[in-house]
Amino acid sequence: MKPSRSEFVDLRGRRYHLRVWGDEDNGNAPTIFMLHGWGDTGASFQFVVDALAGNWRVIAPDWRGFGLSQWNDGAYCFADYLADLDALLEHYSPNAPVRVAGHSLGGIVASLYAGIRPARVARLANLEGFGLWVAPADAAPARWARWLEQMRDGDAAFRRYARRADYAQRLLNDNPRLTPERAAFLAEHSLRAAADGGLVLAADPRQRWVNPLLFPIDDAKACWRQVSARTLWVAGRQSAVLARFAETPQEYRQRHDCFAQVNDAQLEDCGHNLHHDQPQAVARLLEDFFA
Protein backbone atom coordinates (compact mmCIF):
# COMPACT_ATOMS: atom_id res chain seq x y z
CA MET A 1 0.00 0.00 0.00
CA LYS A 2 1.15 3.54 -0.73
CA PRO A 3 2.09 5.31 2.51
CA SER A 4 -0.08 8.06 3.90
CA ARG A 5 0.12 10.43 6.82
CA SER A 6 -2.39 12.06 9.16
CA GLU A 7 -2.80 15.81 9.33
CA PHE A 8 -4.99 17.79 11.70
CA VAL A 9 -6.25 21.28 10.91
CA ASP A 10 -8.75 23.59 12.58
CA LEU A 11 -11.70 24.32 10.30
CA ARG A 12 -14.55 26.49 11.55
CA GLY A 13 -13.90 25.68 15.17
CA ARG A 14 -13.60 21.93 14.63
CA ARG A 15 -10.45 19.82 14.64
CA TYR A 16 -10.42 18.03 11.31
CA HIS A 17 -8.42 14.92 10.49
CA LEU A 18 -7.14 14.37 6.95
CA ARG A 19 -5.45 11.43 5.29
CA VAL A 20 -2.78 12.63 2.86
CA TRP A 21 -0.90 10.64 0.23
CA GLY A 22 2.03 12.02 -1.72
CA ASP A 23 5.07 14.15 -0.99
CA GLU A 24 4.00 17.54 0.33
CA ASP A 25 7.33 19.01 -0.78
CA ASN A 26 6.82 17.96 -4.40
CA GLY A 27 5.31 21.03 -5.99
CA ASN A 28 4.90 19.24 -9.32
CA ALA A 29 2.37 16.72 -8.02
CA PRO A 30 -1.21 17.80 -8.80
CA THR A 31 -3.70 17.50 -5.95
CA ILE A 32 -7.01 15.63 -5.83
CA PHE A 33 -9.40 16.16 -2.93
CA MET A 34 -11.36 12.97 -2.21
CA LEU A 35 -14.52 13.23 -0.09
CA HIS A 36 -15.98 10.14 1.57
CA GLY A 37 -19.59 9.09 2.06
CA TRP A 38 -21.74 8.69 5.16
CA GLY A 39 -20.28 6.27 7.73
CA ASP A 40 -16.96 6.09 5.89
CA THR A 41 -13.55 7.72 6.41
CA GLY A 42 -10.94 9.31 4.17
CA ALA A 43 -8.71 6.26 4.61
CA SER A 44 -11.09 4.14 2.53
CA PHE A 45 -9.71 5.76 -0.64
CA GLN A 46 -6.48 3.82 -0.05
CA PHE A 47 -7.41 1.22 -2.68
CA VAL A 48 -7.97 3.88 -5.35
CA VAL A 49 -4.77 5.71 -4.42
CA ASP A 50 -2.83 2.44 -4.69
CA ALA A 51 -4.11 2.03 -8.25
CA LEU A 52 -3.13 5.53 -9.42
CA ALA A 53 -0.27 5.21 -11.91
CA GLY A 54 0.88 8.83 -11.86
CA ASN A 55 2.39 11.12 -9.28
CA TRP A 56 -0.54 12.62 -7.35
CA ARG A 57 -1.09 14.26 -4.01
CA VAL A 58 -4.39 13.10 -2.52
CA ILE A 59 -6.08 14.83 0.42
CA ALA A 60 -9.03 12.99 1.97
CA PRO A 61 -10.67 14.51 5.06
CA ASP A 62 -12.81 12.73 7.61
CA TRP A 63 -16.04 14.72 7.70
CA ARG A 64 -16.92 16.22 11.07
CA GLY A 65 -18.33 13.49 13.29
CA PHE A 66 -16.56 10.71 11.37
CA GLY A 67 -13.20 9.01 11.67
CA LEU A 68 -10.75 11.04 13.72
CA SER A 69 -12.41 14.42 13.14
CA GLN A 70 -14.04 16.24 16.03
CA TRP A 71 -17.69 15.60 16.85
CA ASN A 72 -20.39 18.25 17.10
CA ASP A 73 -21.75 19.27 20.48
CA GLY A 74 -25.22 18.37 19.30
CA ALA A 75 -27.14 17.64 16.10
CA TYR A 76 -25.61 17.77 12.62
CA CYS A 77 -26.66 20.11 9.82
CA PHE A 78 -26.02 19.33 6.15
CA ALA A 79 -24.99 22.93 5.45
CA ASP A 80 -21.97 22.45 7.72
CA TYR A 81 -20.43 20.04 5.20
CA LEU A 82 -20.58 22.72 2.52
CA ALA A 83 -19.00 25.30 4.81
CA ASP A 84 -16.36 22.80 5.97
CA LEU A 85 -15.42 22.03 2.37
CA ASP A 86 -15.14 25.74 1.66
CA ALA A 87 -12.80 26.17 4.64
CA LEU A 88 -10.79 23.08 3.67
CA LEU A 89 -10.16 24.36 0.15
CA GLU A 90 -9.31 27.81 1.47
CA HIS A 91 -6.71 26.19 3.72
CA TYR A 92 -5.05 23.96 1.12
CA SER A 93 -5.70 25.80 -2.15
CA PRO A 94 -6.64 29.44 -1.51
CA ASN A 95 -5.56 30.74 -4.90
CA ALA A 96 -6.35 27.98 -7.40
CA PRO A 97 -9.45 26.00 -8.41
CA VAL A 98 -9.29 22.34 -7.39
CA ARG A 99 -9.89 18.83 -8.62
CA VAL A 100 -12.41 17.14 -6.34
CA ALA A 101 -13.86 13.63 -6.29
CA GLY A 102 -16.72 12.82 -3.95
CA HIS A 103 -18.41 9.52 -3.17
CA SER A 104 -22.07 9.36 -2.07
CA LEU A 105 -22.48 12.06 0.61
CA GLY A 106 -19.13 13.46 -0.49
CA GLY A 107 -20.34 13.61 -4.09
CA ILE A 108 -23.55 15.38 -3.09
CA VAL A 109 -21.60 17.98 -1.11
CA ALA A 110 -19.00 18.45 -3.86
CA SER A 111 -21.56 18.83 -6.65
CA LEU A 112 -23.62 21.38 -4.72
CA TYR A 113 -20.50 23.29 -3.76
CA ALA A 114 -19.33 23.35 -7.40
CA GLY A 115 -22.54 25.19 -8.29
CA ILE A 116 -22.46 27.52 -5.30
CA ARG A 117 -18.80 28.47 -5.84
CA PRO A 118 -18.13 27.49 -9.47
CA ALA A 119 -14.84 29.39 -9.66
CA ARG A 120 -13.36 27.19 -6.91
CA VAL A 121 -13.77 23.85 -8.74
CA ALA A 122 -11.77 23.05 -11.88
CA ARG A 123 -13.01 19.48 -12.33
CA LEU A 124 -15.62 17.46 -10.46
CA ALA A 125 -15.89 13.67 -10.22
CA ASN A 126 -19.24 12.60 -8.81
CA LEU A 127 -19.07 8.96 -7.64
CA GLU A 128 -22.64 7.87 -6.93
CA GLY A 129 -23.34 11.25 -5.33
CA PHE A 130 -26.69 11.82 -7.00
CA GLY A 131 -28.99 10.07 -4.50
CA LEU A 132 -30.25 13.21 -2.78
CA TRP A 133 -33.54 11.80 -1.52
CA VAL A 134 -36.67 13.84 -1.01
CA ALA A 135 -39.73 13.34 1.19
CA PRO A 136 -43.33 14.48 0.78
CA ALA A 137 -44.26 17.65 2.61
CA ASP A 138 -46.84 15.86 4.73
CA ALA A 139 -44.03 13.74 6.26
CA ALA A 140 -42.43 16.82 7.80
CA PRO A 141 -44.40 16.87 11.11
CA ALA A 142 -43.47 13.27 11.93
CA ARG A 143 -39.86 13.87 10.92
CA TRP A 144 -39.58 16.91 13.17
CA ALA A 145 -41.29 15.06 16.02
CA ARG A 146 -38.82 12.18 15.72
CA TRP A 147 -35.89 14.62 15.72
CA LEU A 148 -37.18 16.32 18.88
CA GLU A 149 -37.49 12.92 20.57
CA GLN A 150 -33.93 12.04 19.61
CA MET A 151 -32.65 15.40 20.86
CA ARG A 152 -34.47 14.91 24.14
CA ASP A 153 -33.58 11.25 24.73
CA GLY A 154 -30.14 11.08 23.09
CA ASP A 155 -31.02 7.56 21.94
CA ALA A 156 -28.31 7.03 19.33
CA ALA A 157 -25.86 4.15 19.26
CA PHE A 158 -23.94 1.98 16.81
CA ARG A 159 -23.63 -1.78 16.85
CA ARG A 160 -20.84 -3.10 19.06
CA TYR A 161 -18.21 -5.59 17.89
CA ALA A 162 -15.95 -7.74 20.04
CA ARG A 163 -13.21 -7.90 17.39
CA ARG A 164 -12.29 -6.07 14.21
CA ALA A 165 -12.52 -9.41 12.43
CA ASP A 166 -16.24 -9.54 13.26
CA TYR A 167 -16.83 -6.22 11.53
CA ALA A 168 -14.71 -7.30 8.57
CA GLN A 169 -16.85 -10.42 8.24
CA ARG A 170 -20.01 -8.32 8.29
CA LEU A 171 -18.59 -6.22 5.43
CA LEU A 172 -17.84 -9.38 3.46
CA ASN A 173 -21.36 -10.70 4.09
CA ASP A 174 -22.91 -7.42 2.95
CA ASN A 175 -20.72 -7.02 -0.14
CA PRO A 176 -19.64 -10.12 -2.09
CA ARG A 177 -17.29 -7.99 -4.23
CA LEU A 178 -15.13 -7.01 -1.28
CA THR A 179 -11.90 -8.97 -0.75
CA PRO A 180 -10.87 -10.16 2.73
CA GLU A 181 -7.79 -7.93 2.57
CA ARG A 182 -9.84 -4.82 1.85
CA ALA A 183 -12.39 -5.75 4.51
CA ALA A 184 -9.61 -6.09 7.08
CA PHE A 185 -8.20 -2.69 6.11
CA LEU A 186 -11.62 -1.04 6.40
CA ALA A 187 -12.16 -2.67 9.79
CA GLU A 188 -8.84 -1.27 10.96
CA HIS A 189 -9.76 2.31 10.02
CA SER A 190 -13.54 2.31 10.53
CA LEU A 191 -13.80 1.34 14.19
CA ARG A 192 -12.91 2.93 17.50
CA ALA A 193 -12.73 1.59 21.02
CA ALA A 194 -15.94 2.13 22.99
CA ALA A 195 -15.63 3.66 26.46
CA ASP A 196 -17.35 0.67 28.06
CA GLY A 197 -15.58 -2.01 26.03
CA GLY A 198 -15.69 -3.44 22.56
CA LEU A 199 -15.50 -1.62 19.23
CA VAL A 200 -18.00 0.64 17.47
CA LEU A 201 -18.09 2.62 14.24
CA ALA A 202 -15.69 5.58 14.32
CA ALA A 203 -18.49 8.11 14.13
CA ASP A 204 -20.68 10.20 16.38
CA PRO A 205 -23.89 8.18 17.03
CA ARG A 206 -25.84 11.42 16.64
CA GLN A 207 -25.08 11.18 12.93
CA ARG A 208 -27.93 8.65 12.90
CA TRP A 209 -30.50 11.19 14.02
CA VAL A 210 -33.20 12.17 11.58
CA ASN A 211 -32.34 15.36 9.71
CA PRO A 212 -35.38 17.62 10.07
CA LEU A 213 -34.20 19.98 7.30
CA LEU A 214 -33.87 18.20 3.97
CA PHE A 215 -32.07 19.89 1.07
CA PRO A 216 -34.85 20.84 -1.39
CA ILE A 217 -34.35 19.06 -4.69
CA ASP A 218 -35.30 22.15 -6.71
CA ASP A 219 -32.63 24.12 -4.83
CA ALA A 220 -30.13 21.36 -5.58
CA LYS A 221 -30.96 21.41 -9.28
CA ALA A 222 -30.52 25.18 -9.35
CA CYS A 223 -27.04 24.73 -7.85
CA TRP A 224 -26.13 21.96 -10.30
CA ARG A 225 -27.10 24.14 -13.27
CA GLN A 226 -24.47 26.65 -12.15
CA VAL A 227 -21.61 24.13 -12.21
CA SER A 228 -19.08 25.32 -14.77
CA ALA A 229 -16.55 22.53 -14.23
CA ARG A 230 -16.52 19.50 -16.46
CA THR A 231 -18.10 16.67 -14.47
CA LEU A 232 -17.35 12.95 -14.38
CA TRP A 233 -20.56 11.09 -13.45
CA VAL A 234 -19.81 7.53 -12.31
CA ALA A 235 -22.30 4.84 -11.25
CA GLY A 236 -22.08 1.16 -10.39
CA ARG A 237 -24.36 -1.01 -12.50
CA GLN A 238 -25.36 -3.07 -9.44
CA SER A 239 -25.74 -0.02 -7.20
CA ALA A 240 -28.72 0.24 -4.87
CA VAL A 241 -28.89 3.93 -5.80
CA LEU A 242 -29.40 3.11 -9.48
CA ALA A 243 -31.93 0.45 -8.52
CA ARG A 244 -33.91 2.99 -6.54
CA PHE A 245 -33.99 5.33 -9.53
CA ALA A 246 -35.30 2.50 -11.73
CA GLU A 247 -38.83 3.47 -10.70
CA THR A 248 -38.28 7.12 -11.66
CA PRO A 249 -35.75 7.13 -14.51
CA GLN A 250 -36.89 10.59 -15.58
CA GLU A 251 -35.79 11.99 -12.23
CA TYR A 252 -32.35 10.43 -12.64
CA ARG A 253 -32.04 11.92 -16.11
CA GLN A 254 -33.20 15.35 -14.92
CA ARG A 255 -30.50 15.40 -12.24
CA HIS A 256 -27.83 14.27 -14.68
CA ASP A 257 -28.85 16.84 -17.30
CA CYS A 258 -28.47 19.75 -14.87
CA PHE A 259 -24.71 19.50 -15.45
CA ALA A 260 -23.62 21.27 -18.62
CA GLN A 261 -20.47 19.24 -19.36
CA VAL A 262 -20.67 15.58 -18.34
CA ASN A 263 -18.54 12.50 -18.96
CA ASP A 264 -20.56 9.37 -18.13
CA ALA A 265 -19.25 6.03 -16.88
CA GLN A 266 -20.94 2.95 -15.47
CA LEU A 267 -18.82 0.23 -13.89
CA GLU A 268 -19.64 -3.44 -14.27
CA ASP A 269 -19.69 -5.80 -11.28
CA CYS A 270 -19.90 -2.78 -9.02
CA GLY A 271 -22.25 -1.62 -6.30
CA HIS A 272 -22.60 1.70 -4.52
CA ASN A 273 -19.13 1.61 -2.96
CA LEU A 274 -17.20 2.07 -6.20
CA HIS A 275 -13.91 2.70 -4.42
CA HIS A 276 -14.22 -0.63 -2.59
CA ASP A 277 -15.55 -2.76 -5.45
CA GLN A 278 -13.59 -1.52 -8.47
CA PRO A 279 -10.74 0.71 -7.25
CA GLN A 280 -8.57 0.05 -10.32
CA ALA A 281 -11.36 1.11 -12.68
CA VAL A 282 -12.11 4.19 -10.55
CA ALA A 283 -8.43 5.12 -10.49
CA ARG A 284 -8.19 4.88 -14.31
CA LEU A 285 -11.26 7.06 -14.74
CA LEU A 286 -10.05 9.68 -12.28
CA GLU A 287 -6.55 9.76 -13.67
CA ASP A 288 -7.73 10.17 -17.27
CA PHE A 289 -10.27 12.80 -16.22
CA PHE A 290 -8.03 14.86 -13.95
CA ALA A 291 -4.83 14.62 -15.99
C-alpha positions, 0 to 999 in steps of 0.5 A, a space after each residue: 500500500 502507498 504510505 499516507 500520513 495524518 494531518 490535523 487542521 482547525 476548520 470552523 472551530 472543529 479539529 479536522 483529520 485528513 489522510 494525505 498521500 504524496 510528498 507535500 514538498 513535491 510542488 509538481 504533483 497535482 492534488 485531488 481532494 477525495 470526499 468520503 460518504 456517510 459512515 466512511 472515512 478518508 482512509 477508505 480511498 487507499 485502494 484507489 490511491 494504490 491504483 493511481 499510476 501517476 504522481 498525485 497528491 491526494 487529500 481525503 478529510 474525515 467529515 466532522 463526526 466521522 473518523 478522527 475528526 471532532 464531533 459536534 456538540 449536538 445535532 448535525 446540519 447538512 450545510 456544515 459540510 458545505 461550509 467545511 469544504 469551503 474552509 478546507 479548500 481555502 486552507 489547502 488551495 486558496 488561490 487555485 481551483 481544485 480537482 475534487 472527487 466525492 463519493 455518495 455524501 461526499 459527491 452530493 456535497 461536492 456537486 452542490 459546492 461546485 454550483 455555489 462556488 463554481 470558480 473554486 472547482 476546476 473538475 468534479 468527479 461525482 461517484 454515486 453522489 446523485 442520491 439526494 432523496 426527497 420526502 413528501 411535505 406531509 411527512 415533515 411533522 413526523 420527521 420533526 417530532 422524531 428529531 425532537 425525541 432524539 434530541 431529548 432522549 439522546 437515543 443514538 448508538 452503533 452496533 458493538 463488535 468484540 473484534 475487528 474481524 467480526 466487523 470485517 466479516 459483516 462487510 464481506 457478508 454485505 458485499 460479495 465484491 469485497 476482498 478479505 484484505 480490503 475488509 480487514 483494512 476497512 475494519 482497521 480504520 472504521 472502528 474505535 474503542 468504545 468507552 465501556 468495552 468493545 469496538 463501534 463505528 468511528 463516528 458520532 452516534 448522533 449522525 444517525 438522528 433524523 435530519 429535520 431539514 432536507 435539502 430541497 431538490 429544486 434548490 439542488 438542481 438550481 445549484 447543479 445548473 451553475 456548475 461550470 466545471 466538467 463533471 465525471 458522473 460515475 455509477 455502479 451497475 449493481 448499485 442500490 442507488 441506481 436500482 432505486 432510480 429505476 422506478 423514476 428514470 426521468 428523475 435520474 435523467 433530470 438530475 444528470 442533465 443539470 450539469 452542462 459538461 458531463 462524462 458518463 461512466 458505469 462500472 460493471 460488477 460494481 455496487 454503490 461503494 465504487 472505491 471498494 468494489 472496483 478501485 482500479 477502474 475508478 483510479 483509471 477514470 479519475 486519472 484520465 479525467 483529472 490529468 
